[in-house]
Amino acid sequence: MNTNGLIDFSGTDRITETINTFAINSYNVPVRRTQTYVWAQNSMNTSNMISAVENSVDGLQTWNMLYNNGVPVTTHSQTAYDPANGYTIFTMTAPDDSSSITINQFGRPVSVTQYDSTGVPIGGTTYGYDAQGTAEHGD
């Protein structure tokens, strides 16, 4: 805000607005959506959305979108649980559709595997533990 004490949308004030809503996203998932807008040009009462975050209401999925000239670049993360065996599976998908899957059991890492955009594994690490629960070296 400049020295006039008012938010001046058509002036030189630097303005950011954050809007929170609940919606059904494009994947048909109920989400809490947080959208961020900025007024980046002096003397122009025009805003641009620079980011949006959608968190599924069950807490298991997140879509992070950064906008590049109005086009969203999206990263998606998803968490799944297997309580009977103590597993948590975390999947992160990048904008180019490459992904990484991390598997933990009872809170300890079991494996991390990276995949290219076609789903072919391109790298990874597995973890092992001795009888006392001490980490052994993985591959």
Sequence and secondary structure as in RCSB ss.txt:
>XXXX:A:sequence
MNTNGLIDFSGTDRITETINTFAINSYNVPVRRTQTYVWAQNSMNTSNMISAVENSVDGLQTWNMLYNNGVPVTT
HSQTAYDPANGYTIFTMTAPDDSSSITINQFGRPVSVTQYDSTGVPIGGTTYGYDAQGTAEHGD
>XXXX:A:secstr
  TTSS  TTTT  EEEEEEEEEE TTS EEEEEEEEEE STT    EEEEEEEEETTSSEEEEEEEETTEEEEE
EEEEEEETTTTEEEEEEE TTS EEEEEEETTEEEEEEEE TTS EEEEEE EE TT  EE   
